[in-house]
Amino acid sequence: MTESGATVAAPRLRRGLKVLGALLITLSAISPASSVFIIAPGVLGQAGTGAIWSFLAAGVVGVFMAFVYAELASAYPLAGGEYAIVARVLGRLPGFLVMGLILVTQVIIVAVIALGVGIYLSAVFPALNGPVVAAVTVVVAAAFGVLDIKLNAWVTGVFLGIEILALVVVAALGFLNVERPLFAEPVAGSPPAAVAIGVIGAATAIAIFAYNGYGSAVVLGEETADASRGIAKAILWALVITVVAEIVPVTAVLLGAPSLDSLFGAGNMMEYFITERAGSGLNTVISLVVALAIINAVLAILLLTARLFFSTARDSVWPAKANRSLGAIHPKFHTPWVATLVVGALSAVVCFVDLDVLLVVTGSSLIVVYAALCLAALFGRRNGTTAHAQYRMRWFPIPPLLALAALVYVTFQTASDPAVGRPSLFVTLGILVVSGIGYYVRRKHWVLRGPDED
């Protein structure tokens, strides 16, 4: 329905992807290399050698959430992703709240990831202006994102292969130069001292974020053949590959660092490790590969975010003219081209906002989204809204219940951080409040649509 009351056909995306293509884009959005080089040092700095336990525990939580995502995505493999699922299972208001949160944070996440390009390119070009490089990266990625989704899948796949190769090199440097036993008493800090189990548990919250992104495959559901089965497979495989690709090199670094004191005291732990084991030349090469991985992640996340915006336009979230524009499908490439360019423009502007501010805005959103999906998995079985799913998680209801328990713990740890965590929770609450107001303004026009729900 339009705002004038006329019935219109929902715009459709073309099913040009197979499961492998969806998997490549999803893994590129996660970007294991970016996680190892940017997020993992935060876990190492907090938990030290106990980081291996943090990553293992985060992997267990990831398995639970992957089961949840896979079942819900099998029932609703829609471009709207999480908000489209929550709205159909828990109700329109919860769905709208999740939608508002995701739209804000996804645009910012594209910018946050892009800002990492300048950091790693500075190893070769130290005079680069970080925000300008990030904005240019986003604009170029948006222009490329307009092209056929199958082409983008193979491009991201090639870049993904290069970053995985870099992680293999890092792992080899550690495993070929083992300095200490893996399961000795955990130590952290410089000089290294015994670390408590509570600290290792707190670091698990960071490790969970390092794995995040496997569930985003659902957004590609309308462009993937046999999506009800295929997207569930893509989600589960994305988690498995991500956990292995991140935990192996992290373990290698802890085993093979010449000195734990120097490792934990280094301003850039990965740079220290690679330089000590292979020299500055290889460190420069790896830095360039990480920059490439970040660019690849920007492209992949932008592709996913554009489809979320496209879905909101199809659902008549915006005024009529905006809906027509954001819902436009390119006549040749069959992609949401206007939505792609709009996301690129918005994210490019956000690149010039202070990074600390961006991290506060995005920090707690994942907690709310994960919690909503866990509740959707539980209530979907109860009210029958997910009964048609072709994938059913194992050990139900244990995965969503344990994932919720883990999220409560993560929330507690986040609230105990006065610098970033606590402000982030308040910002997330503010976005939810604004989204709630938006729902009452647009609820009469908002219509949940999919490719088969004209």
Backbone torsions as a table, in degrees:
resi	resn	phi	psi	omega
1	MET	NA	141.9	172.1
2	THR	-93.0	175.2	179.8
3	GLU	-69.5	-17.8	176.8
4	SER	-86.9	-5.9	177.1
5	GLY	100.4	-5.5	-178.8
6	ALA	-78.6	143.3	179.1
7	THR	-85.0	131.1	178.6
8	VAL	-129.0	152.0	178.0
9	ALA	-75.2	138.7	178.5
10	ALA	-70.0	133.1	177.9
11	PRO	-63.0	146.8	-175.1
12	ARG	-120.0	143.6	171.3
13	LEU	-91.3	159.5	-178.5
14	ARG	-94.5	136.5	179.3
15	ARG	-80.3	79.9	-177.1
16	GLY	-101.8	-1.7	-177.3
17	LEU	-104.8	147.6	164.3
18	LYS	-100.7	177.4	-176.7
19	VAL	-58.3	-39.5	-179.5
20	LEU	-59.8	-42.6	179.6
21	GLY	-62.7	-44.0	177.6
22	ALA	-62.7	-38.0	-180.0
23	LEU	-66.2	-41.7	-179.1
24	LEU	-63.5	-43.4	179.0
25	ILE	-65.6	-41.9	-179.6
26	THR	-62.7	-47.1	178.8
27	LEU	-63.8	-35.3	178.0
28	SER	-66.2	-35.9	177.4
29	ALA	-67.6	-37.1	176.1
30	ILE	-68.1	-42.2	-179.9
31	SER	53.7	78.8	180.0
32	PRO	-54.0	-37.9	-179.9
33	ALA	-63.5	-42.6	177.8
34	SER	-60.9	-41.0	179.8
35	SER	-64.2	-43.1	-178.4
36	VAL	-66.1	-39.9	-174.4
37	PHE	-88.3	-23.6	-174.8
38	ILE	-110.6	-44.0	-175.4
39	ILE	-91.6	-42.8	-176.7
40	ALA	-55.9	-38.7	177.6
41	PRO	-57.3	-29.0	175.9
42	GLY	-66.2	-36.6	176.3
43	VAL	-69.6	-43.4	178.9
44	LEU	-62.9	-40.3	-179.7
45	GLY	-64.8	-30.3	-178.1
46	GLN	-89.2	-47.8	-172.4
47	ALA	-103.0	-9.7	-179.9
48	GLY	61.3	-134.9	178.7
49	THR	-68.5	-15.5	174.6
50	GLY	-72.8	-3.4	179.5
51	ALA	-60.8	-28.5	178.5
52	ILE	-60.6	-38.4	177.9
53	TRP	-70.9	-35.7	177.6
54	SER	-62.8	-43.6	-179.8
55	PHE	-69.4	-35.4	176.9
56	LEU	-66.1	-44.0	179.0
57	ALA	-63.6	-40.9	177.8
58	ALA	-63.4	-33.9	177.3
59	GLY	-64.7	-37.2	177.0
60	VAL	-64.0	-45.7	176.5
61	VAL	-60.5	-39.7	178.7
62	GLY	-61.2	-38.8	177.3
63	VAL	-60.8	-45.3	179.5
64	PHE	-60.2	-47.0	-178.7
65	MET	-69.1	-33.0	177.8
66	ALA	-65.0	-39.0	175.4
67	PHE	-60.7	-44.2	179.7
68	VAL	-61.7	-50.8	179.7
69	TYR	-58.3	-45.1	-175.0
70	ALA	-62.4	-43.3	-179.6
71	GLU	-67.2	-44.7	-179.1
72	LEU	-67.2	-39.1	179.1
73	ALA	-68.1	-32.3	176.8
74	SER	-65.7	-33.5	178.5
75	ALA	-78.7	-37.8	-176.2
76	TYR	-136.8	75.5	178.0
77	PRO	-79.3	73.6	-170.9
78	LEU	-115.2	153.2	-179.2
79	ALA	-63.1	-22.8	178.2
80	GLY	-73.4	-10.9	175.7
81	GLY	57.0	-129.1	-172.6
82	GLU	-60.7	-43.5	-176.3
83	TYR	-67.7	-36.3	179.3
84	ALA	-65.6	-35.5	178.4
85	ILE	-70.8	-51.7	-177.1
86	VAL	-60.1	-40.5	-179.8
87	ALA	-63.9	-36.3	-178.4
88	ARG	-80.4	-22.7	-176.4
89	VAL	-103.0	-46.8	-176.5
90	LEU	-97.2	-19.3	-180.0
91	GLY	127.8	163.2	-173.3
92	ARG	-66.2	-43.4	-179.3
93	LEU	-62.7	-51.0	176.6
94	PRO	-57.4	-37.6	178.9
95	GLY	-63.9	-40.7	180.0
96	PHE	-67.4	-38.1	178.5
97	LEU	-63.0	-44.7	177.9
98	VAL	-63.9	-39.0	179.3
99	MET	-60.8	-47.3	-180.0
100	GLY	-59.9	-41.9	-179.8
101	LEU	-64.8	-43.9	-177.4
102	ILE	-68.2	-42.6	-178.1
103	LEU	-60.3	-43.3	-179.5
104	VAL	-67.2	-49.9	-173.6
105	THR	-70.5	-35.0	-178.1
106	GLN	-65.2	-41.4	177.9
107	VAL	-61.7	-40.8	-179.5
108	ILE	-69.9	-39.0	-179.0
109	ILE	-61.6	-39.1	176.6
110	VAL	-56.3	-44.5	180.0
111	ALA	-67.6	-42.7	-179.1
112	VAL	-60.7	-44.5	178.5
113	ILE	-64.0	-43.8	-177.7
114	ALA	-62.1	-32.7	-180.0
115	LEU	-64.0	-19.8	177.3
116	GLY	-73.6	-18.1	-179.5
117	VAL	-61.3	-48.5	-178.7
118	GLY	-62.8	-34.4	-178.7
119	ILE	-61.7	-44.6	-176.2
120	TYR	-85.6	-26.1	173.6
121	LEU	-71.2	-21.3	-179.0
122	SER	-65.6	-15.5	175.6
123	ALA	-62.8	-26.8	179.6
124	VAL	-109.8	-36.6	-177.1
125	PHE	-122.8	80.9	-172.6
126	PRO	-65.7	-17.2	-176.4
127	ALA	-90.5	6.1	-176.4
128	LEU	-65.8	144.4	173.8
129	ASN	-90.0	111.2	-173.2
130	GLY	-53.8	-54.7	-179.3
131	PRO	-61.1	-37.3	178.8
132	VAL	-66.0	-45.2	177.9
133	VAL	-59.4	-42.8	180.0
134	ALA	-62.5	-45.3	-178.8
135	ALA	-63.9	-42.4	178.4
136	VAL	-63.5	-40.9	178.1
137	THR	-58.5	-44.8	-179.1
138	VAL	-65.2	-43.7	-178.5
139	VAL	-63.4	-44.0	179.0
140	VAL	-64.7	-41.4	178.3
141	ALA	-62.5	-38.9	178.7
142	ALA	-64.4	-42.6	178.4
143	ALA	-62.0	-40.9	179.1
144	PHE	-71.7	-31.4	-178.3
145	GLY	-66.8	-17.8	177.5
146	VAL	-68.9	-24.7	-175.8
147	LEU	-69.7	171.8	-175.5
148	ASP	-52.5	137.9	-176.5
149	ILE	-63.1	-32.9	179.3
150	LYS	-65.7	-41.4	177.0
151	LEU	-61.9	-44.3	179.2
152	ASN	-62.7	-35.2	178.8
153	ALA	-62.6	-43.6	-178.9
154	TRP	-72.7	-35.4	176.4
155	VAL	-63.2	-48.9	178.4
156	THR	-63.0	-33.3	179.0
157	GLY	-64.7	-41.5	178.3
158	VAL	-63.7	-47.2	178.4
159	PHE	-62.4	-38.0	179.1
160	LEU	-62.3	-41.6	178.2
161	GLY	-60.0	-37.9	179.3
162	ILE	-66.2	-42.1	-178.5
163	GLU	-71.6	-32.6	175.6
164	ILE	-65.3	-38.7	177.0
165	LEU	-60.6	-40.3	177.6
166	ALA	-62.3	-39.2	178.5
167	LEU	-67.5	-34.8	176.0
168	VAL	-62.7	-40.8	178.4
169	VAL	-62.5	-45.4	178.7
170	VAL	-60.8	-43.8	179.8
171	ALA	-62.3	-42.3	-179.9
172	ALA	-62.6	-39.9	179.6
173	LEU	-60.4	-34.8	179.5
174	GLY	-79.4	-48.5	-174.9
175	PHE	-70.8	-22.4	177.1
176	LEU	-87.1	-4.8	-178.9
177	ASN	-136.8	51.8	-176.2
178	VAL	-66.4	129.6	-176.8
179	GLU	-110.7	-17.7	-172.0
180	ARG	-155.6	159.8	177.0
181	PRO	-71.0	151.4	-175.1
182	LEU	-70.7	-42.7	-170.2
183	PHE	-106.8	35.9	172.2
184	ALA	-70.6	172.9	179.6
185	GLU	-58.4	126.6	-177.3
186	PRO	-60.5	134.9	176.6
187	VAL	-132.7	155.7	179.9
188	ALA	-149.8	163.2	175.4
189	GLY	89.1	173.1	179.6
190	SER	-132.7	106.8	4.2
191	PRO	-74.1	153.3	-176.6
192	PRO	-62.1	136.0	176.4
193	ALA	-138.6	158.3	-178.6
194	ALA	-55.5	139.8	-178.2
195	VAL	-114.0	137.2	-176.8
196	ALA	-75.6	156.2	-179.3
197	ILE	-64.6	-29.3	178.0
198	GLY	-64.6	-35.5	178.1
199	VAL	-67.5	-40.9	177.5
200	ILE	-62.5	-39.8	177.7
201	GLY	-64.4	-40.0	179.4
202	ALA	-65.0	-37.4	179.0
203	ALA	-67.4	-21.1	177.7
204	THR	-60.1	-33.3	179.1
205	ALA	-59.7	-39.0	178.1
206	ILE	-70.1	-41.1	-178.8
207	ALA	-62.9	-33.8	177.3
208	ILE	-60.4	-41.9	178.9
209	PHE	-66.9	-30.8	179.8
210	ALA	-65.0	-30.1	179.6
211	TYR	-88.6	-13.9	-169.6
212	ASN	-60.9	144.4	175.3
213	GLY	129.1	-15.8	-177.8
214	TYR	-61.7	-31.2	-179.0
215	GLY	-74.4	-13.2	-177.3
216	SER	-67.5	-10.1	176.4
217	ALA	-57.8	-26.4	-178.5
218	VAL	-59.9	-31.7	-178.3
219	VAL	-62.9	-23.4	179.8
220	LEU	-91.2	9.5	-175.0
221	GLY	-59.3	-35.6	-177.6
222	GLU	-80.3	-5.8	178.7
223	GLU	-115.3	9.0	-177.9
224	THR	-114.8	132.6	178.7
225	ALA	-67.5	142.3	-179.6
226	ASP	49.8	52.1	-170.7
227	ALA	-63.3	-33.5	-177.0
228	SER	-59.9	-32.2	175.0
229	ARG	-96.0	-43.4	-171.4
230	GLY	-65.3	-40.6	-177.1
231	ILE	-67.1	-37.2	176.3
232	ALA	-60.5	-42.3	177.5
233	LYS	-63.5	-43.4	-179.6
234	ALA	-60.2	-41.2	-179.9
235	ILE	-63.5	-48.3	-177.1
236	LEU	-66.6	-41.9	178.1
237	TRP	-68.0	-36.4	178.6
238	ALA	-60.9	-41.2	178.5
239	LEU	-64.7	-48.6	-177.2
240	VAL	-58.8	-48.4	-178.5
241	ILE	-64.0	-40.8	-179.7
242	THR	-63.2	-46.6	-179.1
243	VAL	-60.6	-46.1	179.9
244	VAL	-64.9	-44.6	-176.1
245	ALA	-66.5	-22.4	-179.3
246	GLU	-99.7	-42.0	-173.7
247	ILE	-73.3	-30.6	-179.3
248	VAL	-66.2	-52.6	178.6
249	PRO	-66.4	-33.2	177.1
250	VAL	-62.7	-44.6	177.1
251	THR	-61.4	-41.2	-179.8
252	ALA	-62.4	-40.4	179.0
253	VAL	-63.7	-42.8	180.0
254	LEU	-66.7	-35.2	179.2
255	LEU	-74.7	-39.1	-168.0
256	GLY	-105.0	0.1	177.9
257	ALA	-62.8	132.2	-179.7
258	PRO	-57.5	-35.9	-178.8
259	SER	-145.1	123.3	176.8
260	LEU	-66.7	-35.7	177.8
261	ASP	-58.4	-48.2	-179.7
262	SER	-69.5	-37.5	179.6
263	LEU	-61.3	-53.3	-176.3
264	PHE	-71.5	-20.0	179.0
265	GLY	-93.1	-6.5	-177.1
266	ALA	-73.3	144.3	175.7
267	GLY	-66.8	-33.9	176.2
268	ASN	-130.4	100.3	-173.0
269	MET	-61.5	-43.4	-176.9
270	MET	-68.0	-37.8	177.5
271	GLU	-63.1	-43.1	177.9
272	TYR	-59.4	-48.9	-176.3
273	PHE	-60.6	-49.7	-176.4
274	ILE	-66.8	-41.7	-178.6
275	THR	-64.6	-42.0	-179.7
276	GLU	-67.3	-36.1	-175.9
277	ARG	-89.0	-27.0	-173.3
278	ALA	-138.6	-4.5	177.2
279	GLY	98.0	166.2	-175.8
280	SER	-69.9	-26.4	180.0
281	GLY	-62.6	-48.7	178.8
282	LEU	-66.4	-35.0	177.6
283	ASN	-61.1	-38.8	177.1
284	THR	-64.1	-44.2	179.0
285	VAL	-61.7	-46.3	-179.8
286	ILE	-63.6	-37.9	178.1
287	SER	-61.0	-41.2	177.7
288	LEU	-65.7	-38.3	177.8
289	VAL	-65.4	-40.2	177.8
290	VAL	-63.7	-40.8	176.3
291	ALA	-59.9	-41.4	177.0
292	LEU	-63.6	-40.3	177.9
293	ALA	-62.3	-39.3	179.0
294	ILE	-66.4	-43.0	176.7
295	ILE	-59.2	-42.2	178.1
296	ASN	-61.6	-41.3	178.7
297	ALA	-65.2	-39.0	177.6
298	VAL	-58.7	-46.6	179.2
299	LEU	-61.1	-47.0	-176.8
300	ALA	-65.1	-45.3	-179.0
301	ILE	-67.2	-36.4	177.9
302	LEU	-64.2	-40.3	176.3
303	LEU	-58.6	-44.6	-179.3
304	LEU	-67.6	-43.6	-178.5
305	THR	-65.0	-38.0	178.0
306	ALA	-60.6	-36.8	179.9
307	ARG	-72.2	-29.6	173.0
308	LEU	-65.3	-44.8	178.0
309	PHE	-63.6	-41.1	176.3
310	PHE	-57.9	-43.6	-179.7
311	SER	-63.8	-39.7	178.7
312	THR	-64.2	-35.3	177.8
313	ALA	-67.6	-41.9	178.1
314	ARG	-63.1	-31.0	179.3
315	ASP	-86.6	5.4	177.4
316	SER	61.3	42.4	177.8
317	VAL	-71.9	-33.6	-173.6
318	TRP	-102.6	173.8	171.6
319	PRO	-58.6	159.5	-169.7
320	ALA	-54.5	-45.6	-177.3
321	LYS	-64.8	-41.2	178.8
322	ALA	-65.4	-38.9	178.0
323	ASN	-61.6	-42.3	-179.8
324	ARG	-64.3	-39.1	-178.4
325	SER	-71.7	-52.6	-177.4
326	LEU	-66.1	-24.4	-179.9
327	GLY	-90.4	4.6	-177.2
328	ALA	-70.9	137.4	177.3
329	ILE	-108.0	131.4	-179.9
330	HIS	-63.3	130.2	-175.3
331	PRO	-63.8	-27.1	-178.5
332	LYS	-98.4	-45.5	-173.4
333	PHE	-92.3	-13.0	178.9
334	HIS	58.0	39.5	177.7
335	THR	-119.3	157.1	177.3
336	PRO	-75.7	79.0	-166.2
337	TRP	-70.1	-39.6	179.0
338	VAL	-66.8	-44.2	178.6
339	ALA	-60.1	-38.5	179.4
340	THR	-63.2	-45.4	-179.5
341	LEU	-69.1	-36.9	178.9
342	VAL	-64.7	-45.7	178.0
343	VAL	-60.6	-41.9	178.0
344	GLY	-60.4	-44.2	-179.7
345	ALA	-64.7	-45.7	-180.0
346	LEU	-62.2	-45.6	-178.5
347	SER	-66.9	-35.5	178.0
348	ALA	-62.1	-40.7	177.7
349	VAL	-64.8	-41.5	-178.0
350	VAL	-64.9	-22.9	179.0
351	CYS	-58.3	-20.7	-177.4
352	PHE	-94.4	4.3	174.9
353	VAL	-87.8	146.3	-179.3
354	ASP	-55.1	132.7	-175.4
355	LEU	-60.5	-38.5	-179.6
356	ASP	-61.5	-37.1	177.3
357	VAL	-65.3	-42.9	-179.5
358	LEU	-62.9	-39.6	-179.9
359	LEU	-66.4	-35.0	177.0
360	VAL	-65.3	-42.4	-177.5
361	VAL	-65.3	-38.4	-173.8
362	THR	-94.4	-11.8	-167.7
363	GLY	-57.2	-38.9	-172.4
364	SER	-108.2	0.0	-175.4
365	SER	-62.6	-36.4	-177.5
366	LEU	-62.6	-33.7	179.4
367	ILE	-59.9	-47.0	-178.1
368	VAL	-65.9	-43.8	-178.5
369	VAL	-64.2	-46.1	178.6
370	TYR	-60.5	-44.2	-179.3
371	ALA	-62.4	-42.5	178.9
372	ALA	-61.8	-39.3	179.7
373	LEU	-69.5	-37.9	176.3
374	CYS	-61.3	-43.9	177.4
375	LEU	-64.6	-38.0	178.5
376	ALA	-63.5	-39.7	178.2
377	ALA	-63.4	-40.9	179.9
378	LEU	-69.2	-49.0	-177.0
379	PHE	-74.9	-27.9	178.2
380	GLY	-62.0	-38.8	176.1
381	ARG	-67.3	-36.2	-175.5
382	ARG	-75.0	-43.1	-176.7
383	ASN	-95.7	-0.7	173.8
384	GLY	83.3	3.5	-176.8
385	THR	-72.4	-16.3	177.0
386	THR	-113.1	15.1	-176.0
387	ALA	-63.7	-24.4	-177.6
388	HIS	-85.8	0.5	-179.2
389	ALA	-61.7	135.5	-179.9
390	GLN	-86.1	-11.2	172.4
391	TYR	-114.7	130.7	177.4
392	ARG	-121.3	127.3	-176.5
393	MET	-65.2	151.4	174.9
394	ARG	-79.4	153.2	171.7
395	TRP	62.6	23.1	177.5
396	PHE	-59.2	139.9	5.3
397	PRO	-97.4	18.3	-174.7
398	ILE	-59.4	-47.9	-177.2
399	PRO	-56.1	-52.1	-179.4
400	PRO	-66.9	-31.9	-179.7
401	LEU	-69.4	-45.4	179.0
402	LEU	-68.4	-35.0	176.8
403	ALA	-64.0	-40.2	176.7
404	LEU	-62.3	-40.8	178.1
405	ALA	-62.1	-41.9	178.2
406	ALA	-63.5	-37.5	179.9
407	LEU	-67.8	-34.8	175.3
408	VAL	-61.8	-43.0	178.7
409	TYR	-63.7	-44.4	179.7
410	VAL	-62.6	-40.0	178.4
411	THR	-61.7	-42.6	178.3
412	PHE	-60.9	-45.1	179.9
413	GLN	-65.4	-38.1	179.0
414	THR	-64.5	-42.9	-178.9
415	ALA	-67.0	-23.3	-178.9
416	SER	-81.2	-4.8	179.0
417	ASP	-99.1	103.9	-175.3
418	PRO	-73.1	-19.2	-175.1
419	ALA	-80.3	-46.9	-176.2
420	VAL	-123.7	-47.6	-172.9
421	GLY	-58.9	-54.4	-176.5
422	ARG	-64.6	-46.5	175.3
423	PRO	-59.1	-35.4	179.8
424	SER	-63.0	-40.9	177.6
425	LEU	-62.0	-40.9	179.1
426	PHE	-66.6	-39.5	178.3
427	VAL	-64.4	-42.7	177.9
428	THR	-60.1	-42.6	177.0
429	LEU	-61.0	-40.9	178.8
430	GLY	-63.1	-41.6	178.1
431	ILE	-62.9	-39.1	178.7
432	LEU	-64.9	-39.0	178.6
433	VAL	-64.0	-47.4	178.6
434	VAL	-61.2	-40.3	178.1
435	SER	-63.6	-37.6	177.4
436	GLY	-63.0	-40.4	176.4
437	ILE	-64.0	-42.0	178.0
438	GLY	-60.1	-35.7	179.2
439	TYR	-62.8	-45.2	-177.9
440	TYR	-70.8	-21.7	175.0
441	VAL	-77.9	-38.8	-172.2
442	ARG	-108.1	2.0	-171.0
443	ARG	-61.1	-30.5	-179.1
444	LYS	-73.8	-23.4	-178.9
445	HIS	-97.6	-21.7	-174.9
446	TRP	-73.2	120.4	-179.5
447	VAL	-129.9	121.6	179.6
448	LEU	-71.4	119.6	-179.5
449	ARG	-129.4	155.5	173.5
450	GLY	-142.6	-177.6	-178.9
451	PRO	-61.7	-22.8	-179.7
452	ASP	-115.1	20.3	-176.8
453	GLU	-128.6	49.1	-179.0
454	ASP	-65.9	NA	NA
